[in-house]
Amino acid sequence: MLVALAAILSISFTTAQVGIQAGFSSNKSNLKNSESINGFHVGPIYNMSIQGPISLQYGLLYNYLTRSTTIFGVTGTSSQHIVDIPVRVAASFPLESGISAFAFGGPNCSLGGPSTVKSGSTSVNMYDDDDLSRFNLQLGLGAGLQYNNMGLKFSYDFGMLDMHKSDLINYKVNGMKVGLFYNF
């Protein structure tokens, strides 16, 4: 049994692809009149073939998001640092020689890092208030096109957890990414 398991794992790892992804990111909460916060993402990705056109895609993506805000007549800048760990099951569909389309779905674990709102010399950390959780679990879908080792990917993640501990506020955050990737 150990020899069979080692053979299966070695076949899976030989068909695995390590790469890098970078592109546009946007997050938006479900609160009324909320604005999206936009920026970029970058990080390593991994694509492991399971069987036939089915594969497992995951990564470790750093996001930097920023926007200009006006609260009570005071203009400031909001910035967030977020780490995403998407785990997706994907299906690939060959179109022509070297070109394929793929669709994927699965969870995304998101962990908020330093997130501040600055106005002049005043800076406030969003997580100083213990009512806001840094952890977000999202469920996402996406699709993309790949040409040889390069490609374009789009994903949308729906926030599943209420990130605010108050029963009066239902605070969920959805995310969107459009990225270019290259597999080595």
C-alpha positions in Angstrom: 0.0 0.0 0.0 2.8 2.4 0.8 4.4 1.8 -2.6 1.1 2.4 -4.4 0.6 5.6 -2.4 4.1 6.8 -3.2 3.5 6.1 -6.9 0.3 8.0 -6.9 1.8 11.0 -5.1 4.9 11.0 -7.4 2.7 11.0 -10.5 0.6 13.9 -9.0 3.7 16.0 -8.2 5.3 15.4 -11.7 2.1 16.9 -13.3 2.0 19.8 -10.9 2.8 23.4 -12.0 4.2 26.1 -9.8 3.6 29.7 -10.9 3.0 33.3 -10.1 -0.1 35.4 -10.4 -0.6 39.2 -10.2 -3.4 41.5 -11.1 -6.4 43.7 -10.0 -8.2 43.1 -6.7 -11.4 44.6 -5.3 -13.3 44.1 -2.1 -16.8 45.3 -1.2 -18.9 44.8 1.9 -22.7 44.0 1.9 -23.4 47.2 3.9 -25.8 49.7 2.3 -24.0 52.4 0.3 -20.6 50.8 0.8 -17.9 51.5 -1.7 -15.4 49.0 -3.1 -11.8 49.2 -2.1 -9.4 48.5 -5.0 -5.8 47.5 -5.4 -3.6 44.7 -6.6 -2.7 41.1 -5.7 0.5 39.1 -6.2 1.8 35.7 -5.1 2.7 32.1 -5.8 0.1 29.6 -7.2 0.2 25.9 -7.5 -1.8 23.7 -10.0 -1.9 20.0 -9.3 -3.5 17.7 -11.9 -5.8 15.1 -10.2 -7.1 13.1 -13.2 -7.8 14.0 -16.8 -9.1 17.6 -17.0 -9.6 18.0 -13.3 -7.0 19.7 -11.1 -6.6 21.4 -7.7 -5.5 25.0 -7.8 -4.3 26.9 -4.7 -2.2 29.9 -3.9 -0.9 32.4 -1.4 -1.9 35.9 -2.6 -1.0 39.2 -1.0 -3.5 42.0 -1.6 -2.9 45.7 -1.1 -6.1 47.7 -1.3 -6.6 51.5 -1.0 -9.3 54.2 -1.5 -10.0 57.8 -0.7 -12.9 58.2 1.8 -14.8 61.1 3.2 -16.3 60.6 6.7 -18.2 63.5 8.4 -16.6 66.0 5.9 -13.1 64.8 6.6 -11.2 63.3 3.6 -8.8 60.5 4.3 -7.2 57.4 2.8 -8.1 53.8 3.7 -5.6 51.0 3.1 -5.8 47.3 3.7 -3.2 44.4 3.6 -4.9 41.0 3.1 -3.6 37.5 2.5 -5.8 35.1 0.6 -5.4 31.4 0.4 -7.7 30.1 -2.4 -8.3 26.4 -2.8 -10.1 25.6 -6.0 -11.2 22.5 -8.0 -10.8 23.3 -11.7 -11.8 21.7 -14.9 -9.9 22.4 -18.1 -11.3 22.4 -21.7 -8.8 22.3 -24.6 -9.8 24.7 -27.4 -6.8 24.6 -29.9 -3.2 23.7 -29.8 -1.8 25.2 -26.6 -5.0 27.1 -25.8 -7.4 26.0 -23.1 -10.3 27.4 -21.1 -10.9 26.5 -17.5 -13.5 27.0 -14.8 -13.1 26.6 -11.1 -14.8 26.9 -7.7 -14.0 26.5 -4.0 -13.2 28.2 -0.8 -11.0 31.2 -0.1 -9.6 31.9 3.4 -8.8 35.5 3.8 -6.7 37.0 6.7 -6.7 40.8 7.2 -3.4 42.4 8.1 -2.7 46.1 9.0 -5.7 48.1 7.8 -5.7 51.8 8.5 -7.7 54.9 7.8 -5.5 58.1 7.7 -6.6 61.7 7.7 -3.7 64.2 8.0 -1.6 63.1 10.9 -4.3 60.9 12.5 -4.3 57.2 11.8 -6.8 54.6 13.0 -6.4 50.8 12.8 -9.6 49.1 11.8 -8.9 46.1 14.0 -8.4 48.2 17.2 -12.1 47.6 17.7 -12.3 44.0 18.9 -15.8 43.7 17.2 -14.2 43.2 13.8 -12.7 39.9 12.8 -9.6 39.6 10.7 -10.7 36.2 9.3 -13.0 35.8 6.4 -14.2 32.7 4.7 -15.4 33.1 1.1 -16.9 30.7 -1.5 -15.8 31.6 -5.0 -16.3 30.8 -8.7 -14.1 31.7 -11.7 -12.9 31.1 -15.1 -9.9 31.7 -17.3 -8.0 31.2 -20.5 -4.5 29.6 -20.7 -2.0 29.7 -23.6 0.9 27.3 -23.0 2.2 28.5 -19.6 0.5 31.9 -19.5 -3.0 32.9 -18.8 -5.7 35.2 -17.6 -8.0 34.4 -14.7 -11.2 36.0 -13.2 -12.7 35.0 -9.8 -15.5 36.3 -7.6 -15.7 35.3 -3.9 -18.9 35.6 -1.8 -18.3 36.3 1.9 -19.8 33.5 4.0 -19.0 34.8 7.5 -20.3 37.7 9.4 -17.1 39.5 10.3 -18.6 41.8 12.9 -19.3 40.4 16.3 -22.4 42.6 16.9 -25.8 41.0 16.3 -27.0 44.3 15.0 -24.5 44.4 12.1 -24.3 41.8 9.3 -20.9 42.5 7.8 -19.8 40.3 4.9 -17.1 41.1 2.4 -17.0 39.9 -1.2 -13.9 39.9 -3.4 -13.1 40.0 -7.1 -9.8 39.3 -8.8 -8.6 39.6 -12.4 -5.1 38.4 -12.8 -2.4 37.3 -15.2 -0.4 34.1 -14.3 2.6 32.3 -15.5 3.4 28.6 -14.7 7.1 27.6 -14.6 
